[in-house]
Amino acid sequence: MADLWKPVSGVYWRTPPAVPDEGWPLWAVMISALVVAFLAVAVVKRIAQKIKPEGLHLRQHLGEIGGALTLIYLVIVVVVTRGRADTLMTMPLNEVGDFLAGAFGPVAFLWLVFGFLQQGDELRQGTKALELQAFELKNSVEQQSIMAAAATQQIEAQRAALQLQLDEIDRGKRANFMFAGSGRTGDPVPGSLIETSMEISCYGAVAHDVRVVFDPPIGGTASAKFELISGNRQAKVPMKFTNPPEDIAGVVTLSYTDVDGVERQEKFAYTIRVADPWVKIKNRVTT
């Protein structure tokens, strides 16, 4: 009986302390979050159908989506922590840091994922832009090559036309010589004495200071000189030779000065046949 009256130490409450409100139960919070997420998805799809028939390109609106999800998450955090905000003032700093890291870690991770997706889109757009620039540069190079080839062809055509004009001018200044025999004495047998002459004329340009050289010489005639030969003024070269025992072939060279004072030279092939001892010049010799 004595123990019943033993004093007890401690603090005595007249009324029991109030139990703090623990907030919503976890199952209620999870159901609310699912309902909010479902409603957000439904709203986004409805907006996509209204704005664009083929659907809304979500990657182009990552900022809006991230902001909406962040707002929903913050609402959920406020609902979960409702009635517990007073305990943050009495919690140690390390527990406050753990709470903030746990509360805002998902948001940070969400924005990290969105930033990665946005950066990927920007890289893809930059790659497409570079590919487009490379394609345009390739087309520009091809166009420049085509233009350069066309310019080269045009230059070559102009050069060819200019060369034709120069050749035509040159032909106009060049004397075109003609040769003709003017009689012959002697028998067409080997060893007989042949006397004949060659008339030289030209049409077109006039030839000045003409020098005629036979190689080999025809009898005693190796060369001849004339001051002027034109279409109206012929030159006559007398020849005396012994009819050779066999046919002879040689070259006659005519050197002259044209109307512009340019030194020119023409070569022709001549032949003497035993059976018909005429000095015949027919073919021009090209050098």
LUMBATI-370266 format. One record per residue (C-alpha): residue number from 1; residue in one letter; x, y, z. Coordinates in steps of 0.25 Angstrom, whole numbers, plus 5000, padded with zeros to 4 digits. Example, Ala and Ser with C-alpha at 12.3 -4.5 7.8 and 13.67 -1.06 7.14 Angstrom:
residues 2
site i:1 | aa:A | u:5049 | v:4982 | w:5031
site i:2 | aa:S | u:5055 | v:4996 | w:5029
END
This chain:
residues 287
site i:1 | aa:M | u:5000 | v:5000 | w:5000
site i:2 | aa:A | u:5012 | v:5009 | w:5003
site i:3 | aa:D | u:5016 | v:5008 | w:4988
site i:4 | aa:L | u:5003 | v:5014 | w:4983
site i:5 | aa:W | u:5006 | v:5028 | w:4990
site i:6 | aa:K | u:5020 | v:5028 | w:4984
site i:7 | aa:P | u:5023 | v:5042 | w:4977
site i:8 | aa:V | u:5024 | v:5041 | w:4962
site i:9 | aa:S | u:5034 | v:5051 | w:4955
site i:10 | aa:G | u:5031 | v:5057 | w:4941
site i:11 | aa:V | u:5021 | v:5067 | w:4934
site i:12 | aa:Y | u:5007 | v:5066 | w:4936
site i:13 | aa:W | u:4997 | v:5071 | w:4925
site i:14 | aa:R | u:4983 | v:5076 | w:4929
site i:15 | aa:T | u:4979 | v:5073 | w:4915
site i:16 | aa:P | u:4985 | v:5063 | w:4904
site i:17 | aa:P | u:4994 | v:5070 | w:4894
site i:18 | aa:A | u:4987 | v:5072 | w:4880
site i:19 | aa:V | u:4992 | v:5062 | w:4870
site i:20 | aa:P | u:4997 | v:5069 | w:4857
site i:21 | aa:D | u:4989 | v:5067 | w:4844
site i:22 | aa:E | u:4997 | v:5057 | w:4836
site i:23 | aa:G | u:4991 | v:5062 | w:4823
site i:24 | aa:W | u:4985 | v:5053 | w:4812
site i:25 | aa:P | u:4987 | v:5038 | w:4812
site i:26 | aa:L | u:4998 | v:5033 | w:4802
site i:27 | aa:W | u:4987 | v:5025 | w:4794
site i:28 | aa:A | u:4979 | v:5038 | w:4793
site i:29 | aa:V | u:4991 | v:5046 | w:4788
site i:30 | aa:M | u:4994 | v:5035 | w:4778
site i:31 | aa:I | u:4980 | v:5034 | w:4772
site i:32 | aa:S | u:4980 | v:5050 | w:4771
site i:33 | aa:A | u:4993 | v:5050 | w:4764
site i:34 | aa:L | u:4988 | v:5039 | w:4754
site i:35 | aa:V | u:4975 | v:5047 | w:4752
site i:36 | aa:V | u:4983 | v:5060 | w:4749
site i:37 | aa:A | u:4992 | v:5053 | w:4739
site i:38 | aa:F | u:4981 | v:5047 | w:4732
site i:39 | aa:L | u:4974 | v:5060 | w:4731
site i:40 | aa:A | u:4986 | v:5067 | w:4726
site i:41 | aa:V | u:4989 | v:5056 | w:4715
site i:42 | aa:A | u:4974 | v:5057 | w:4711
site i:43 | aa:V | u:4975 | v:5073 | w:4710
site i:44 | aa:V | u:4988 | v:5072 | w:4702
site i:45 | aa:K | u:4982 | v:5062 | w:4692
site i:46 | aa:R | u:4969 | v:5070 | w:4691
site i:47 | aa:I | u:4977 | v:5083 | w:4688
site i:48 | aa:A | u:4985 | v:5075 | w:4678
site i:49 | aa:Q | u:4973 | v:5071 | w:4670
site i:50 | aa:K | u:4967 | v:5085 | w:4670
site i:51 | aa:I | u:4980 | v:5092 | w:4666
site i:52 | aa:K | u:4985 | v:5083 | w:4655
site i:53 | aa:P | u:4978 | v:5071 | w:4649
site i:54 | aa:E | u:4990 | v:5062 | w:4648
site i:55 | aa:G | u:4994 | v:5064 | w:4663
site i:56 | aa:L | u:5002 | v:5074 | w:4671
site i:57 | aa:H | u:5017 | v:5073 | w:4670
site i:58 | aa:L | u:5021 | v:5071 | w:4685
site i:59 | aa:R | u:5035 | v:5073 | w:4683
site i:60 | aa:Q | u:5033 | v:5087 | w:4678
site i:61 | aa:H | u:5026 | v:5090 | w:4691
site i:62 | aa:L | u:5035 | v:5084 | w:4701
site i:63 | aa:G | u:5035 | v:5097 | w:4709
site i:64 | aa:E | u:5020 | v:5098 | w:4711
site i:65 | aa:I | u:5019 | v:5083 | w:4714
site i:66 | aa:G | u:5030 | v:5084 | w:4724
site i:67 | aa:G | u:5024 | v:5096 | w:4731
site i:68 | aa:A | u:5010 | v:5089 | w:4731
site i:69 | aa:L | u:5016 | v:5077 | w:4737
site i:70 | aa:T | u:5025 | v:5085 | w:4747
site i:71 | aa:L | u:5012 | v:5092 | w:4752
site i:72 | aa:I | u:5005 | v:5079 | w:4754
site i:73 | aa:Y | u:5016 | v:5073 | w:4761
site i:74 | aa:L | u:5017 | v:5086 | w:4770
site i:75 | aa:V | u:5002 | v:5085 | w:4773
site i:76 | aa:I | u:5004 | v:5070 | w:4777
site i:77 | aa:V | u:5016 | v:5074 | w:4786
site i:78 | aa:V | u:5007 | v:5085 | w:4793
site i:79 | aa:V | u:4996 | v:5075 | w:4795
site i:80 | aa:V | u:5005 | v:5065 | w:4801
site i:81 | aa:T | u:5012 | v:5075 | w:4810
site i:82 | aa:R | u:4999 | v:5082 | w:4814
site i:83 | aa:G | u:4999 | v:5083 | w:4829
site i:84 | aa:R | u:5014 | v:5079 | w:4831
site i:85 | aa:A | u:5020 | v:5093 | w:4827
site i:86 | aa:D | u:5022 | v:5096 | w:4842
site i:87 | aa:T | u:5031 | v:5084 | w:4844
site i:88 | aa:L | u:5041 | v:5090 | w:4834
site i:89 | aa:M | u:5045 | v:5101 | w:4843
site i:90 | aa:T | u:5048 | v:5091 | w:4854
site i:91 | aa:M | u:5055 | v:5081 | w:4845
site i:92 | aa:P | u:5071 | v:5080 | w:4845
site i:93 | aa:L | u:5077 | v:5086 | w:4833
site i:94 | aa:N | u:5082 | v:5073 | w:4827
site i:95 | aa:E | u:5067 | v:5068 | w:4828
site i:96 | aa:V | u:5063 | v:5081 | w:4821
site i:97 | aa:G | u:5073 | v:5078 | w:4810
site i:98 | aa:D | u:5068 | v:5064 | w:4809
site i:99 | aa:F | u:5054 | v:5069 | w:4807
site i:100 | aa:L | u:5057 | v:5079 | w:4797
site i:101 | aa:A | u:5066 | v:5069 | w:4789
site i:102 | aa:G | u:5055 | v:5059 | w:4789
site i:103 | aa:A | u:5044 | v:5069 | w:4786
site i:104 | aa:F | u:5050 | v:5076 | w:4775
site i:105 | aa:G | u:5059 | v:5065 | w:4769
site i:106 | aa:P | u:5048 | v:5060 | w:4760
site i:107 | aa:V | u:5046 | v:5074 | w:4754
site i:108 | aa:A | u:5061 | v:5075 | w:4752
site i:109 | aa:F | u:5062 | v:5062 | w:4745
site i:110 | aa:L | u:5049 | v:5065 | w:4737
site i:111 | aa:W | u:5056 | v:5078 | w:4732
site i:112 | aa:L | u:5069 | v:5071 | w:4729
site i:113 | aa:V | u:5062 | v:5061 | w:4720
site i:114 | aa:F | u:5054 | v:5072 | w:4713
site i:115 | aa:G | u:5067 | v:5080 | w:4711
site i:116 | aa:F | u:5074 | v:5067 | w:4705
site i:117 | aa:L | u:5062 | v:5065 | w:4696
site i:118 | aa:Q | u:5062 | v:5080 | w:4692
site i:119 | aa:Q | u:5077 | v:5080 | w:4690
site i:120 | aa:G | u:5076 | v:5067 | w:4681
site i:121 | aa:D | u:5065 | v:5074 | w:4673
site i:122 | aa:E | u:5074 | v:5086 | w:4671
site i:123 | aa:L | u:5086 | v:5077 | w:4667
site i:124 | aa:R | u:5077 | v:5070 | w:4657
site i:125 | aa:Q | u:5072 | v:5084 | w:4651
site i:126 | aa:G | u:5086 | v:5089 | w:4651
site i:127 | aa:T | u:5090 | v:5076 | w:4643
site i:128 | aa:K | u:5079 | v:5077 | w:4633
site i:129 | aa:A | u:5083 | v:5092 | w:4631
site i:130 | aa:L | u:5097 | v:5088 | w:4629
site i:131 | aa:E | u:5093 | v:5077 | w:4619
site i:132 | aa:L | u:5084 | v:5087 | w:4612
site i:133 | aa:Q | u:5096 | v:5097 | w:4611
site i:134 | aa:A | u:5105 | v:5086 | w:4606
site i:135 | aa:F | u:5094 | v:5082 | w:4595
site i:136 | aa:E | u:5093 | v:5096 | w:4591
site i:137 | aa:L | u:5108 | v:5098 | w:4591
site i:138 | aa:K | u:5109 | v:5085 | w:4582
site i:139 | aa:N | u:5098 | v:5091 | w:4573
site i:140 | aa:S | u:5105 | v:5104 | w:4572
site i:141 | aa:V | u:5119 | v:5097 | w:4569
site i:142 | aa:E | u:5112 | v:5089 | w:4558
site i:143 | aa:Q | u:5105 | v:5102 | w:4552
site i:144 | aa:Q | u:5119 | v:5109 | w:4553
site i:145 | aa:S | u:5125 | v:5097 | w:4546
site i:146 | aa:I | u:5115 | v:5097 | w:4535
site i:147 | aa:M | u:5116 | v:5113 | w:4533
site i:148 | aa:A | u:5131 | v:5111 | w:4533
site i:149 | aa:A | u:5130 | v:5100 | w:4522
site i:150 | aa:A | u:5120 | v:5109 | w:4514
site i:151 | aa:A | u:5130 | v:5121 | w:4515
site i:152 | aa:T | u:5141 | v:5112 | w:4511
site i:153 | aa:Q | u:5134 | v:5107 | w:4499
site i:154 | aa:Q | u:5129 | v:5121 | w:4496
site i:155 | aa:I | u:5144 | v:5126 | w:4497
site i:156 | aa:E | u:5149 | v:5114 | w:4488
site i:157 | aa:A | u:5138 | v:5118 | w:4478
site i:158 | aa:Q | u:5141 | v:5132 | w:4478
site i:159 | aa:R | u:5156 | v:5128 | w:4476
site i:160 | aa:A | u:5153 | v:5119 | w:4465
site i:161 | aa:A | u:5145 | v:5130 | w:4458
site i:162 | aa:L | u:5156 | v:5140 | w:4460
site i:163 | aa:Q | u:5166 | v:5130 | w:4454
site i:164 | aa:L | u:5157 | v:5128 | w:4442
site i:165 | aa:Q | u:5156 | v:5143 | w:4440
site i:166 | aa:L | u:5171 | v:5145 | w:4441
site i:167 | aa:D | u:5173 | v:5133 | w:4432
site i:168 | aa:E | u:5163 | v:5140 | w:4422
site i:169 | aa:I | u:5171 | v:5153 | w:4423
site i:170 | aa:D | u:5184 | v:5146 | w:4421
site i:171 | aa:R | u:5179 | v:5139 | w:4409
site i:172 | aa:G | u:5174 | v:5152 | w:4404
site i:173 | aa:K | u:5189 | v:5158 | w:4405
site i:174 | aa:R | u:5195 | v:5145 | w:4399
site i:175 | aa:A | u:5198 | v:5145 | w:4384
site i:176 | aa:N | u:5192 | v:5133 | w:4377
site i:177 | aa:F | u:5202 | v:5129 | w:4366
site i:178 | aa:M | u:5198 | v:5123 | w:4353
site i:179 | aa:F | u:5208 | v:5116 | w:4343
site i:180 | aa:A | u:5207 | v:5114 | w:4328
site i:181 | aa:G | u:5216 | v:5110 | w:4317
site i:182 | aa:S | u:5218 | v:5119 | w:4305
site i:183 | aa:G | u:5224 | v:5111 | w:4294
site i:184 | aa:R | u:5235 | v:5100 | w:4292
site i:185 | aa:T | u:5245 | v:5097 | w:4281
site i:186 | aa:G | u:5253 | v:5084 | w:4281
site i:187 | aa:D | u:5250 | v:5069 | w:4279
site i:188 | aa:P | u:5244 | v:5061 | w:4290
site i:189 | aa:V | u:5256 | v:5051 | w:4290
site i:190 | aa:P | u:5267 | v:5050 | w:4300
site i:191 | aa:G | u:5279 | v:5059 | w:4298
site i:192 | aa:S | u:5272 | v:5069 | w:4289
site i:193 | aa:L | u:5273 | v:5084 | w:4292
site i:194 | aa:I | u:5259 | v:5089 | w:4298
site i:195 | aa:E | u:5256 | v:5104 | w:4298
site i:196 | aa:T | u:5243 | v:5108 | w:4305
site i:197 | aa:S | u:5239 | v:5119 | w:4315
site i:198 | aa:M | u:5229 | v:5119 | w:4327
site i:199 | aa:E | u:5219 | v:5130 | w:4329
site i:200 | aa:I | u:5216 | v:5134 | w:4344
site i:201 | aa:S | u:5204 | v:5142 | w:4348
site i:202 | aa:C | u:5196 | v:5144 | w:4360
site i:203 | aa:Y | u:5182 | v:5147 | w:4364
site i:204 | aa:G | u:5177 | v:5154 | w:4377
site i:205 | aa:A | u:5188 | v:5161 | w:4384
site i:206 | aa:V | u:5200 | v:5167 | w:4377
site i:207 | aa:A | u:5214 | v:5161 | w:4379
site i:208 | aa:H | u:5226 | v:5171 | w:4380
site i:209 | aa:D | u:5241 | v:5168 | w:4378
site i:210 | aa:V | u:5238 | v:5153 | w:4374
site i:211 | aa:R | u:5250 | v:5144 | w:4373
site i:212 | aa:V | u:5248 | v:5130 | w:4366
site i:213 | aa:V | u:5258 | v:5119 | w:4370
site i:214 | aa:F | u:5258 | v:5105 | w:4363
site i:215 | aa:D | u:5263 | v:5093 | w:4371
site i:216 | aa:P | u:5270 | v:5086 | w:4363
site i:217 | aa:P | u:5273 | v:5097 | w:4353
site i:218 | aa:I | u:5266 | v:5095 | w:4339
site i:219 | aa:G | u:5278 | v:5095 | w:4329
site i:220 | aa:G | u:5285 | v:5108 | w:4332
site i:221 | aa:T | u:5273 | v:5115 | w:4339
site i:222 | aa:A | u:5274 | v:5114 | w:4354
site i:223 | aa:S | u:5267 | v:5127 | w:4358
site i:224 | aa:A | u:5260 | v:5139 | w:4353
site i:225 | aa:K | u:5256 | v:5153 | w:4359
site i:226 | aa:F | u:5244 | v:5162 | w:4356
site i:227 | aa:E | u:5240 | v:5175 | w:4362
site i:228 | aa:L | u:5225 | v:5172 | w:4361
site i:229 | aa:I | u:5215 | v:5161 | w:4357
site i:230 | aa:S | u:5200 | v:5163 | w:4357
site i:231 | aa:G | u:5188 | v:5158 | w:4349
site i:232 | aa:N | u:5191 | v:5169 | w:4339
site i:233 | aa:R | u:5206 | v:5168 | w:4339
site i:234 | aa:Q | u:5212 | v:5154 | w:4336
site i:235 | aa:A | u:5226 | v:5150 | w:4337
site i:236 | aa:K | u:5233 | v:5141 | w:4327
site i:237 | aa:V | u:5245 | v:5132 | w:4330
site i:238 | aa:P | u:5252 | v:5127 | w:4318
site i:239 | aa:M | u:5258 | v:5113 | w:4319
site i:240 | aa:K | u:5268 | v:5105 | w:4311
site i:241 | aa:F | u:5272 | v:5091 | w:4315
site i:242 | aa:T | u:5276 | v:5077 | w:4309
site i:243 | aa:N | u:5265 | v:5067 | w:4309
site i:244 | aa:P | u:5269 | v:5058 | w:4320
site i:245 | aa:P | u:5270 | v:5043 | w:4319
site i:246 | aa:E | u:5259 | v:5041 | w:4330
site i:247 | aa:D | u:5248 | v:5049 | w:4336
site i:248 | aa:I | u:5252 | v:5060 | w:4346
site i:249 | aa:A | u:5245 | v:5065 | w:4358
site i:250 | aa:G | u:5248 | v:5078 | w:4366
site i:251 | aa:V | u:5243 | v:5090 | w:4374
site i:252 | aa:V | u:5241 | v:5104 | w:4370
site i:253 | aa:T | u:5241 | v:5114 | w:4381
site i:254 | aa:L | u:5235 | v:5128 | w:4380
site i:255 | aa:S | u:5239 | v:5138 | w:4390
site i:256 | aa:Y | u:5232 | v:5152 | w:4390
site i:257 | aa:T | u:5227 | v:5164 | w:4398
site i:258 | aa:D | u:5212 | v:5166 | w:4400
site i:259 | aa:V | u:5205 | v:5179 | w:4400
site i:260 | aa:D | u:5208 | v:5181 | w:4415
site i:261 | aa:G | u:5222 | v:5179 | w:4413
site i:262 | aa:V | u:5222 | v:5165 | w:4420
site i:263 | aa:E | u:5232 | v:5155 | w:4414
site i:264 | aa:R | u:5225 | v:5142 | w:4409
site i:265 | aa:Q | u:5229 | v:5130 | w:4402
site i:266 | aa:E | u:5222 | v:5119 | w:4393
site i:267 | aa:K | u:5227 | v:5106 | w:4388
site i:268 | aa:F | u:5222 | v:5097 | w:4376
site i:269 | aa:A | u:5226 | v:5084 | w:4370
site i:270 | aa:Y | u:5231 | v:5084 | w:4356
site i:271 | aa:T | u:5233 | v:5072 | w:4346
site i:272 | aa:I | u:5240 | v:5070 | w:4333
site i:273 | aa:R | u:5236 | v:5057 | w:4325
site i:274 | aa:V | u:5245 | v:5052 | w:4314
site i:275 | aa:A | u:5234 | v:5048 | w:4305
site i:276 | aa:D | u:5228 | v:5062 | w:4307
site i:277 | aa:P | u:5239 | v:5072 | w:4311
site i:278 | aa:W | u:5230 | v:5083 | w:4317
site i:279 | aa:V | u:5233 | v:5089 | w:4330
site i:280 | aa:K | u:5220 | v:5086 | w:4337
site i:281 | aa:I | u:5216 | v:5092 | w:4351
site i:282 | aa:K | u:5203 | v:5087 | w:4357
site i:283 | aa:N | u:5204 | v:5084 | w:4372
site i:284 | aa:R | u:5207 | v:5093 | w:4384
site i:285 | aa:V | u:5218 | v:5088 | w:4393
site i:286 | aa:T | u:5213 | v:5090 | w:4408
site i:287 | aa:T | u:5224 | v:5093 | w:4418
END
